[in-house]
Amino acid sequence: MELGVNSSCRQKLFQFRWRLAMLEFKVGGMTCGHCVRAVTNAVHTVVPGADVAVDLNHGVVKIDGDLATIPTEAVIKAIEDEGYKIH
């Protein structure tokens, strides 16, 4: 028996865990710290407060957030508007 956790709290926790997700994009043209800042800022214009991780070595951008609130097409457009290509 779990102390202090009622069924309503358990259900909310399950919903919270289910809704969190990560988007991952292969992005071409990123080579330096400026690229990291540009891509991160582009994502934040669409999803303020999202956790953004840019891996220059592998050309990957990872965005952690709520599936219901991340507009995938808008994120792609924001990154491409900065001059980078989503593969």
C-alpha positions as CSV (number, residue, x, y, z in Angstrom):
1,M,0.0,0.0,0.0
2,E,1.3,3.4,-1.0
3,L,1.0,6.0,1.7
4,G,-0.3,9.5,0.8
5,V,-1.2,8.7,-2.8
6,N,-4.8,8.3,-3.6
7,S,-6.3,7.0,-6.9
8,S,-6.9,10.5,-8.2
9,C,-3.2,11.4,-7.7
10,R,-2.1,8.1,-9.3
11,Q,-4.2,8.8,-12.3
12,K,-2.8,12.3,-12.7
13,L,0.7,11.0,-12.4
14,F,0.0,8.4,-15.1
15,Q,-1.5,11.0,-17.4
16,F,1.5,13.2,-16.8
17,R,4.0,10.5,-17.6
18,W,2.1,9.4,-20.7
19,R,1.9,12.9,-22.1
20,L,5.6,13.7,-21.8
21,A,7.5,12.7,-24.9
22,M,10.5,13.5,-26.9
23,L,10.7,14.6,-30.4
24,E,13.9,13.9,-32.2
25,F,15.0,15.4,-35.6
26,K,18.0,14.8,-37.7
27,V,19.1,18.3,-38.7
28,G,21.7,19.2,-41.3
29,G,24.0,22.2,-41.4
30,M,24.7,22.6,-37.7
31,T,28.4,23.1,-37.0
32,C,29.0,25.4,-34.0
33,G,27.7,27.1,-30.9
34,H,25.9,29.7,-33.0
35,C,23.9,26.9,-34.6
36,V,23.0,25.4,-31.2
37,R,21.7,28.8,-30.1
38,A,19.8,29.5,-33.3
39,V,18.0,26.1,-33.3
40,T,17.3,26.3,-29.6
41,N,15.9,29.8,-29.9
42,A,13.8,28.7,-32.9
43,V,12.3,25.9,-30.9
44,H,11.6,28.2,-28.0
45,T,9.7,30.6,-30.2
46,V,7.2,27.8,-30.8
47,V,7.4,25.9,-27.5
48,P,8.6,28.3,-24.8
49,G,10.2,26.5,-21.9
50,A,10.8,23.2,-23.8
51,D,14.0,21.3,-23.0
52,V,16.1,21.4,-26.1
53,A,19.2,19.3,-26.6
54,V,21.4,19.8,-29.7
55,D,24.0,17.2,-30.6
56,L,26.4,18.7,-33.2
57,N,28.4,15.5,-33.6
58,H,25.4,13.5,-34.7
59,G,23.3,16.4,-36.1
60,V,20.4,15.6,-33.8
61,V,17.9,17.9,-32.0
62,K,15.9,16.5,-29.2
63,I,12.9,18.3,-27.7
64,D,11.3,17.1,-24.5
65,G,7.8,18.2,-23.7
66,D,4.1,17.5,-23.7
67,L,2.8,15.7,-26.8
68,A,-0.4,17.7,-26.7
69,T,1.3,21.0,-26.8
70,I,4.3,20.5,-29.2
71,P,3.2,21.6,-32.7
72,T,5.6,19.4,-34.7
73,E,5.1,21.1,-38.0
74,A,5.6,24.5,-36.5
75,V,8.8,23.3,-34.8
76,I,10.1,22.0,-38.2
77,K,9.2,25.2,-39.9
78,A,11.0,27.3,-37.2
79,I,14.2,25.3,-37.5
80,E,14.1,25.4,-41.3
81,D,13.4,29.1,-41.3
82,E,16.8,29.5,-39.5
83,G,18.4,27.9,-42.6
84,Y,18.8,24.3,-41.4
85,K,17.4,21.2,-43.1
86,I,15.4,18.5,-41.3
87,H,16.2,15.1,-42.7
